[in-house]
Amino acid sequence: MRLKNVLITVKNVDRATRFYYDLFGLNVVLDQDDNVVLAVGLVLQDKKYGKGLWE
């Protein structure tokens, strides 16, 4: 089995997208407003769609 994506729930998708671009240089592959797929399979999802692992 091979891991393809990692999903992280965030409070602000735009801010998180900028953070991962500035820190790691990850470009946006797909932008669906409240869900953004970045290079290398990192997915950012707005927190309103589900609770995170530690909540």
RASUL-V287911 format. One record per residue. N is the residue number from 1. OMEGA is omega in degrees with one decimal (999 if undefined). Layout:
N_OMEGA + N_OMEGA
//
This chain:
1_-178.2 + 2_178.2 + 3_-178.7 + 4_-176.3 + 5_171.4 + 6_-178.2 + 7_177.3 + 8_175.0 + 9_-176.0 + 10_178.3 + 11_-176.7 + 12_-175.5 + 13_-179.2 + 14_180.0 + 15_178.9 + 16_177.7 + 17_177.6 + 18_-179.8 + 19_-177.8 + 20_174.8 + 21_-178.4 + 22_-175.5 + 23_-173.9 + 24_-178.4 + 25_-178.3 + 26_178.6 + 27_177.2 + 28_177.0 + 29_-178.7 + 30_179.8 + 31_178.0 + 32_-179.7 + 33_-176.9 + 34_175.4 + 35_-179.6 + 36_175.7 + 37_178.4 + 38_177.0 + 39_-177.9 + 40_173.0 + 41_176.2 + 42_-179.1 + 43_176.2 + 44_-178.4 + 45_178.0 + 46_-175.7 + 47_-177.0 + 48_-178.8 + 49_178.1 + 50_179.2 + 51_176.8 + 52_-177.0 + 53_-174.6 + 54_179.3 + 55_999
//
